[in-house]
Amino acid sequence: SLQCQLRGLWRNEQDSLMEISAVRDNGEFQGKYLTQVTLAGGCARASPLTGAQQQPSEGGWPTFTFTVRWDKFSNATTAFAGQCFLDTGGKETLTTMWLLREAVGSLEEDWKATRVGRNVFTRKRTPKG
Ligand SMILES: O=C1C=CC(=NNc2ccccc2C(=O)O)C=C1
């Protein structure tokens, strides 16, 4: 359905912004992630994201994954996996779980290098729409 197409501007609970470009025929997409989260101080920066969404032929809400490479300012990366739903008010929400992998100095520290969490994105209203 026309709803739950991932293209557009999304915002999460941390007020980070995610802009997803056109979703190609095979479900792949690119975009930019403007994080409000900084692990070690610093300002909000745009990081590249790439992902792919399923396009269930029999209808139903698409699942997707995308990966953000936290550009330049940290040697970390986050993989999001989730599904798009309409809430009771008909509003699209992307419910995800993520794995955040940070770089650590040695194999002995590998045990503490990956965090997991949940994150919900809703569409950020654009002035015209
Ligand atoms: O330098 C860094 C390193 C990790 C970051 N993680 N952000 C996240 C991780 C999980 C879920 C949401 C976010 C977010 O930024 O909104 C951001 C900047």
The ligand as a MOL file (V3000), in Angstrom:
LIG
                    3D

  0  0  0     0  0            999 V3000
M  V30 BEGIN CTAB
M  V30 COUNTS 18 19 0 0 0
M  V30 BEGIN ATOM
M  V30 1 O 29.0520 8.5280 17.0790 0
M  V30 2 C 27.9610 7.9580 17.2550 0
M  V30 3 C 27.9130 6.6140 17.6820 0
M  V30 4 C 26.7200 5.9940 17.8990 0
M  V30 5 C 25.5040 6.6590 17.6720 0
M  V30 6 N 24.3720 5.9830 17.8870 0
M  V30 7 N 23.1820 6.4650 17.6390 0
M  V30 8 C 22.0390 5.6930 17.7940 0
M  V30 9 C 22.1330 4.3350 18.1610 0
M  V30 10 C 20.9570 3.6030 18.3150 0
M  V30 11 C 19.7170 4.1850 18.1040 0
M  V30 12 C 19.6080 5.5200 17.7200 0
M  V30 13 C 20.7770 6.2790 17.5500 0
M  V30 14 C 20.6520 7.7150 17.1410 0
M  V30 15 O 21.6960 8.3690 16.9320 0
M  V30 16 O 19.4940 8.1980 17.0320 0
M  V30 17 C 25.5160 8.0050 17.2360 0
M  V30 18 C 26.7250 8.6400 17.0280 0
M  V30 END ATOM
M  V30 BEGIN BOND
M  V30 1 2 1 2
M  V30 2 1 2 3
M  V30 3 1 2 18
M  V30 4 2 3 4
M  V30 5 1 4 5
M  V30 6 2 5 6
M  V30 7 1 5 17
M  V30 8 1 6 7
M  V30 9 1 7 8
M  V30 10 1 8 9
M  V30 11 2 8 13
M  V30 12 2 9 10
M  V30 13 1 10 11
M  V30 14 2 11 12
M  V30 15 1 12 13
M  V30 16 1 13 14
M  V30 17 2 14 15
M  V30 18 1 14 16
M  V30 19 2 17 18
M  V30 END BOND
M  V30 END CTAB
M  END
